[in-house]
């Protein structure tokens, strides 16, 4: 039996060999050249506008893999987030600013993978346009989108690494990025200039037009807010460049998104940080059931009403009045939502938590009903679950709203929160404040334009409740009945007004004081949305005062009784020590 | 020999020829190696059991050791020889033959006692003398916990020869037998015939001080010690029968027990003499048990009981000190707790009512969290704009004494600018028809609640003559007005301070 098999096998081999020779002799090469069914060849992409769209979606998919790193680098290195009993040494190093070259969170390669994707997209868009594979309009929208996304990634790189190579062409081997001879590293200020120059060159800076093939409903999501807002990015770049008027212009363009709308609620509510609907509570404000403002149990605390709901609700009308840029994680599709694991102590590893300093910031506020805290803290941004302080913003879709246990461990839907109206207003106010418009900044921060510019007791609003300034500082918030006015900004309630806390007082020099208030407000309002480290670095650079950053990190570590607090402060008083080491290993 | 067999096999199997050719060189090398080393048996040396200690199990090792042979006999007698032959891992603290001879006779008087005695020397898993902790608490087979200190002391015995290992664990030879001690509760039980306080505590096996006691007793399991609350004292104070914790207990002798209870009795007046006595005794004894065993030299000037009563120890006299398996009992010939510290102030939190005169005013009821001007946070209740004259909030006060109480409140009127009035009543019942308060025995006058007053305000006094089984009903009543702002109710807390007669 074995003997037979042996001979048979050999026979087969001879036949096969014969066939192989025959085949190689014959010239039909195509025979073996089978195209893989699940991969695309280079000549199968970038053929038309739909291929271009697919490439863009692909790049955004790649981009989403930065989500966890973005939140950790920007929050754990700053003062609002702390490590837990479960954090690994690399996270603790981030928090204590003791990052070594082998720390996986310090590896910049992920950023360059996205940049590489963008560069490939941009190069091919140029080729497509030259070969007339899509129209100039289609090209403009797509080119500026991917260009802006690349700029955003570079801005992050600059914030965290200081000097980085600015590469705008696809390269053969990504590991070459580390080669300073090939790709010299340019300092942050120079990088910002490059980014401004590139981004200001776009001929299209609005969101994708509503008839674009990229704005569709897919798998239950409307894609309109998936894409980066170029005007917001431009505003941010100019703000980093201390170019305040330009920053204000770009931010104001976004703030006026609803202005031309024929629909009243779209016109009055879109990105204008609307006041609370005290009767219905169908708003995004911190609020209580009407006439029960003194009852702490009457707080509007659910997934469809009030401040909390902006992190929990679907992409509905109200959601669209606040969110400018947000990418969804869906358990049915890659990439996986990294935030459940990061934040949840049920169904997750609970790797980070709110710092004591952040908790104290919220507890130091007073609500307008006299309650001695800011509900955005312990009631919304974090909750105490099972004795642990759990950061909640990313978990509202994962945990049951009542029992606070996972609804379904495998249902890990969530969002990567990137830009919203409150952030827009705070950034605009920061620019305005430095551009001799402190009153507007203070109004937007506190109780809104109308409250600041009104005159008590005057019924005729014709000449009040407006700023009488040229663009970008023009605000008309008139709401009067005799004669009747319902101006564009009449529903603006201010960030602190919407959050139901007392106004932030201006002490001493008003520009510095208001700027401090704005940055602190960003902590209270936007905590854990990935802005804090950038805010601290930007102000410290602007004032040429490293202590602005160092003191806050010191306070965080000190409040936790960390013995390193003092030495970390000393270290951070030197700007070079703010930055992560720019290294990665070949095999990673 | 095995190799030849293989070769033959290969020879007759032509399909394997290829592999033989390939491996020829290795085979040659292997043969050479074998030739070189075949004189010794390296694997046998490596893996074989050569340590004679490991050929014996614990039972055999202890019995064969001339120092501990007597304990070995005891193992056989109690059946522990079979347990210690099993393939689990044990630690045995084996007393020397001399030590065993010196053990008090009662500890080995019966088969039962012998078994318990042996069990108190055996523990599951291995405890070596090397440990990172200075004290390791070991649960023995007797369910008693013994302290293994610094690897050379177990309870009050010294380790003579440590870490003798065998195939199923290790044994330490010690210089003293570990006769199992009684726990505090077993000690109290044994005193019941002569000591009044012990006798009283035994009564609480049957008597339920509070309704919850009967539930705990119904769930108690015989034989269980840790979670079995078979006595009212266990439910309400500490489970002195629990081997897993340590306690300090002060047992009064008959004279001082009488002295203490007599002093408290006038404040515990109940319908029947019997129940007055039983509750007087309880309120005396509940302050005499403390968590953790406190050695005599470490006793502080004052201990604070679970209920917040300060027990002064400077004037106290210890008649006897008994070390027990779960702590220490001090028999006291004098331990005086003055009424000033014995009688506790009762505080009723405004935000914890158990009911309202009508249930449809939830929307007007505010559970608030506020800060006073000093920044101290407080929680309180406010009922506003309810339009109901004499709207009432109901509270309970339990464990009151039969004496006069001075009553204070902290009532914060911070969101209105006007002064309003409210009053507090004690006793009576809630009307089953309309929820109103009926027949309170004491009704304090309507008192002003001034705006923005954060201090405690004295609002009057009442006297409780006799206590019933139930908690006392305390009511906070709004002004007799339907006007908003006038009939507001607010309360941070009520404070009832007992007056010494």
Interface residues (C-beta under 8 A of the other chain):
Chain A: X2 X3 X5 X6 X289 X291 X292 X294 X295 X296 X297 X298 X366 X370 X371 X372 X373
Chain B: X13 X14 X15 X363 X364 X365 X366 X367 X368 X369 X370 X371 X375 X377 X382 X384 X385 X414 X415
